[in-house]
Amino acid sequence: MNSTIRIMKSEDKACVLEMMRVFYASPAVLTNGSEEIFLNDIENCINDNPYLQGFILEDGDTIQGYAMIAKSFSTEFGKPCIWIEDLYIKEAYRGTGIGSRFLQYVTEQFPDCILRLEVEEENEKAIAVYRKSGFSQLPYMEMKK
């Protein structure tokens, strides 16, 4: 499969919105999100927000998935941090190496950054891809307000 990775554009909005609906309704994500959040995320990806960047994973004209990364700084590791916020591959294209290819792409694009992500414990296939790509589990309990 000749998948490519490109920056998300405004014409991707409807397709990304539909993929976000599927992704956030799945057991891979703890929260369900909302249309308002999804649209805000997409707008921030396509409007040059310095903290959020969106990507389209595709083969020719066929969109196979999307990803979003958030940029920050980790005082714990003393370097910039790239959070892989969303990595969604349409079901028909899972297991074809697209996810691994995206993780390699991010590693190459941000070589001096720590890469972090969250994954649900039940998402064993994703965990296997992340481990194969060099990610290891951190012993943290995450909290939010």
Helices and strands as residue ranges (DSSP letters): E 4-7, G 10-12, H 13-24, H 35-46, E 52-59, E 62-74, E 79-89, G 91-93, H 98-109, E 114-117, H 124-132
